[in-house]
Amino acid sequence: MVDLYNVGTYNADTGFKPAKLNLESMIRTLKRDWAIV
């Protein structure tokens, strides 16, 4: 989960559009993780 967060932060610094796409997929992944928990 920390790795995903770091990747999202890195993309936010690199470019806004890729960051937005990555953020959406990250949120989806987090929701899946929370559903499992």
N, CA, C and O atoms as a GROMACS GRO file, in nm:
protein
  148
    1MET      N    1   0.083  -0.120   0.000
    1MET     CA    2   0.000   0.000   0.000
    1MET      C    3   0.087   0.126   0.000
    1MET      O    4   0.055   0.225  -0.066
    2VAL      N    5   0.198   0.122   0.074
    2VAL     CA    6   0.289   0.236   0.077
    2VAL      C    7   0.352   0.256  -0.061
    2VAL      O    8   0.370   0.370  -0.105
    3ASP      N    9   0.385   0.147  -0.129
    3ASP     CA   10   0.444   0.156  -0.262
    3ASP      C   11   0.348   0.225  -0.358
    3ASP      O   12   0.388   0.311  -0.435
    4LEU      N   13   0.220   0.185  -0.353
    4LEU     CA   14   0.119   0.246  -0.439
    4LEU      C   15   0.111   0.395  -0.414
    4LEU      O   16   0.104   0.475  -0.508
    5TYR      N   17   0.113   0.434  -0.287
    5TYR     CA   18   0.105   0.576  -0.252
    5TYR      C   19   0.225   0.651  -0.307
    5TYR      O   20   0.211   0.761  -0.361
    6ASN      N   21   0.343   0.592  -0.294
    6ASN     CA   22   0.464   0.658  -0.344
    6ASN      C   23   0.461   0.673  -0.495
    6ASN      O   24   0.503   0.775  -0.548
    7VAL      N   25   0.411   0.572  -0.564
    7VAL     CA   26   0.400   0.578  -0.710
    7VAL      C   27   0.306   0.691  -0.750
    7VAL      O   28   0.335   0.766  -0.843
    8GLY      N   29   0.193   0.703  -0.680
    8GLY     CA   30   0.098   0.810  -0.710
    8GLY      C   31   0.160   0.946  -0.687
    8GLY      O   32   0.139   1.038  -0.767
    9THR      N   33   0.235   0.961  -0.580
    9THR     CA   34   0.299   1.089  -0.549
    9THR      C   35   0.404   1.121  -0.656
    9THR      O   36   0.416   1.236  -0.698
   10TYR      N   37   0.479   1.021  -0.699
   10TYR     CA   38   0.582   1.041  -0.800
   10TYR      C   39   0.520   1.090  -0.930
   10TYR      O   40   0.570   1.184  -0.992
   11ASN      N   41   0.409   1.025  -0.971
   11ASN     CA   42   0.343   1.064  -1.095
   11ASN      C   43   0.283   1.204  -1.084
   11ASN      O   44   0.277   1.277  -1.182
   12ALA      N   45   0.238   1.241  -0.965
   12ALA     CA   46   0.184   1.375  -0.944
   12ALA      C   47   0.292   1.479  -0.972
   12ALA      O   48   0.263   1.586  -1.025
   13ASP      N   49   0.416   1.447  -0.938
   13ASP     CA   50   0.527   1.539  -0.964
   13ASP      C   51   0.564   1.538  -1.112
   13ASP      O   52   0.606   1.640  -1.167
   14THR      N   53   0.549   1.424  -1.176
   14THR     CA   54   0.589   1.409  -1.316
   14THR      C   55   0.490   1.476  -1.409
   14THR      O   56   0.529   1.555  -1.495
   15GLY      N   57   0.362   1.445  -1.393
   15GLY     CA   58   0.260   1.502  -1.481
   15GLY      C   59   0.122   1.483  -1.421
   15GLY      O   60   0.095   1.382  -1.356
   16PHE      N   61   0.035   1.580  -1.444
   16PHE     CA   62  -0.096   1.578  -1.378
   16PHE      C   63  -0.186   1.469  -1.434
   16PHE      O   64  -0.249   1.396  -1.358
   17LYS      N   65  -0.192   1.456  -1.568
   17LYS     CA   66  -0.283   1.358  -1.628
   17LYS      C   67  -0.251   1.215  -1.587
   17LYS      O   68  -0.340   1.144  -1.539
   18PRO      N   69  -0.126   1.170  -1.603
   18PRO     CA   70  -0.094   1.034  -1.559
   18PRO      C   71  -0.120   1.014  -1.411
   18PRO      O   72  -0.159   0.906  -1.367
   19ALA      N   73  -0.099   1.120  -1.333
   19ALA     CA   74  -0.122   1.111  -1.189
   19ALA      C   75  -0.270   1.088  -1.161
   19ALA      O   76  -0.305   1.009  -1.074
   20LYS      N   77  -0.356   1.156  -1.236
   20LYS     CA   78  -0.500   1.143  -1.214
   20LYS      C   79  -0.543   1.000  -1.247
   20LYS      O   80  -0.619   0.939  -1.172
   21LEU      N   81  -0.494   0.948  -1.359
   21LEU     CA   82  -0.529   0.811  -1.397
   21LEU      C   83  -0.478   0.714  -1.292
   21LEU      O   84  -0.550   0.623  -1.251
   22ASN      N   85  -0.355   0.734  -1.249
   22ASN     CA   86  -0.297   0.644  -1.150
   22ASN      C   87  -0.370   0.656  -1.016
   22ASN      O   88  -0.388   0.556  -0.946
   23LEU      N   89  -0.411   0.777  -0.982
   23LEU     CA   90  -0.483   0.799  -0.857
   23LEU      C   91  -0.614   0.723  -0.857
   23LEU      O   92  -0.651   0.662  -0.757
   24GLU      N   93  -0.685   0.728  -0.970
   24GLU     CA   94  -0.814   0.657  -0.979
   24GLU      C   95  -0.793   0.507  -0.962
   24GLU      O   96  -0.868   0.443  -0.889
   25SER      N   97  -0.693   0.452  -1.029
   25SER     CA   98  -0.667   0.308  -1.016
   25SER      C   99  -0.619   0.275  -0.876
   25SER      O  100  -0.648   0.168  -0.823
   26MET      N  101  -0.544   0.368  -0.814
   26MET     CA  102  -0.496   0.348  -0.678
   26MET      C  103  -0.613   0.343  -0.581
   26MET      O  104  -0.617   0.258  -0.492
   27ILE      N  105  -0.709   0.434  -0.599
   27ILE     CA  106  -0.827   0.437  -0.512
   27ILE      C  107  -0.905   0.307  -0.528
   27ILE      O  108  -0.954   0.250  -0.431
   28ARG      N  109  -0.917   0.262  -0.653
   28ARG     CA  110  -0.989   0.137  -0.679
   28ARG      C  111  -0.920   0.021  -0.607
   28ARG      O  112  -0.985  -0.064  -0.547
   29THR      N  113  -0.787   0.019  -0.614
   29THR     CA  114  -0.710  -0.087  -0.547
   29THR      C  115  -0.727  -0.079  -0.397
   29THR      O  116  -0.743  -0.181  -0.330
   30LEU      N  117  -0.722   0.043  -0.343
   30LEU     CA  118  -0.738   0.062  -0.198
   30LEU      C  119  -0.875   0.014  -0.154
   30LEU      O  120  -0.887  -0.051  -0.050
   31LYS      N  121  -0.978   0.046  -0.232
   31LYS     CA  122  -1.114   0.001  -0.198
   31LYS      C  123  -1.119  -0.150  -0.194
   31LYS      O  124  -1.183  -0.209  -0.107
   32ARG      N  125  -1.052  -0.215  -0.289
   32ARG     CA  126  -1.050  -0.360  -0.293
   32ARG      C  127  -0.979  -0.414  -0.168
   32ARG      O  128  -1.024  -0.510  -0.106
   33ASP      N  129  -0.867  -0.350  -0.132
   33ASP     CA  130  -0.793  -0.393  -0.013
   33ASP      C  131  -0.879  -0.376   0.112
   33ASP      O  132  -0.882  -0.465   0.197
   34TRP      N  133  -0.948  -0.264   0.124
   34TRP     CA  134  -1.033  -0.239   0.240
   34TRP      C  135  -1.147  -0.339   0.244
   34TRP      O  136  -1.187  -0.384   0.352
   35ALA      N  137  -1.201  -0.375   0.126
   35ALA     CA  138  -1.310  -0.472   0.121
   35ALA      C  139  -1.263  -0.607   0.176
   35ALA      O  140  -1.337  -0.676   0.245
   36ILE      N  141  -1.138  -0.643   0.145
   36ILE     CA  142  -1.082  -0.769   0.194
   36ILE      C  143  -1.066  -0.762   0.346
   36ILE      O  144  -1.097  -0.858   0.417
   37VAL      N  145  -1.018  -0.649   0.394
   37VAL     CA  146  -1.000  -0.631   0.539
   37VAL      C  147  -1.137  -0.624   0.604
   37VAL      O  148  -1.147  -0.608   0.726
   0.00000   0.00000   0.00000
